[in-house]
Amino acid sequence: MADKKQGGQAPKAEAASFEENLRKLEEVVRRLEEGNLALDESLRLYQEGIEAFRQCQKMLDEAELRVRKLVQTAGGELAEEPFEPPQQ
């Protein structure tokens, strides 16, 4: 049952758009740069920032793969093929 709970939580974290994750990351950086937070709060924010960064990076990587797939088709022709993100 723990897997079902964890599985239910993962899509919620990934549901945020690239822009939402980027805004979150920018807010975390802004607050950390102010330098007036307790150590525990700084560490918590740092972890949130890392997660937002990873989500942004994952979305960018998937977009880059999609563009490459459109550009790098057989015979040099441009054709659209279904995009499937790599399994992790």
C-alpha positions in Angstrom: 0.0 0.0 0.0 2.9 2.3 0.5 3.6 2.1 -3.2 0.1 3.3 -4.0 0.5 6.3 -1.7 3.9 7.2 -3.1 2.6 6.7 -6.6 -0.3 9.0 -5.9 2.0 11.7 -4.7 4.6 11.7 -7.6 2.2 12.9 -10.3 1.2 15.8 -8.1 4.8 17.0 -7.9 5.3 16.6 -11.6 2.0 18.3 -12.5 3.6 21.8 -12.2 4.5 23.4 -15.5 8.0 24.4 -16.4 7.0 28.1 -15.7 5.7 27.2 -12.2 8.8 25.3 -11.4 11.0 28.1 -12.6 9.1 30.7 -10.6 9.5 28.4 -7.5 13.2 28.1 -8.1 13.6 31.9 -8.6 11.7 32.5 -5.3 13.9 30.0 -3.4 17.0 31.7 -4.8 15.7 35.1 -3.8 14.9 34.1 -0.3 18.3 32.3 0.2 20.2 35.3 -1.2 18.6 37.5 1.4 20.5 35.5 4.0 18.2 36.1 7.0 16.9 32.6 7.4 17.6 30.0 10.0 19.8 27.1 9.0 16.9 24.6 9.0 14.7 26.9 6.8 17.6 27.5 4.4 18.2 23.7 4.0 14.5 23.1 3.5 14.4 25.8 0.8 17.5 24.5 -0.8 15.9 21.0 -1.1 12.8 22.6 -2.6 15.0 24.5 -5.1 16.8 21.4 -6.1 13.5 19.6 -6.7 12.2 22.5 -8.8 15.5 22.6 -10.7 15.3 18.8 -11.4 11.8 19.2 -12.7 12.8 22.0 -15.0 15.8 20.1 -16.3 13.7 17.0 -16.9 11.2 19.1 -19.0 14.0 20.8 -20.9 15.7 17.4 -21.6 12.4 16.0 -22.9 11.7 19.0 -25.1 15.3 18.7 -26.5 14.8 15.1 -27.3 11.5 15.9 -29.1 13.2 18.5 -31.2 16.1 16.2 -32.1 13.6 13.5 -33.1 11.9 15.8 -35.5 15.2 17.1 -36.9 17.0 13.8 -37.1 14.8 11.7 -39.2 15.9 9.1 -41.8 16.6 10.3 -45.2 17.0 13.9 -44.1 13.2 14.5 -44.4 11.2 16.3 -41.7 8.5 14.1 -40.3 6.7 14.1 -37.0 6.9 11.0 -34.9 5.3 10.3 -31.6 7.5 11.5 -28.7 8.0 9.1 -25.8 10.1 10.4 -22.9 12.9 8.1 -21.8 12.0 5.7 -19.1 13.9 6.4 -15.8 
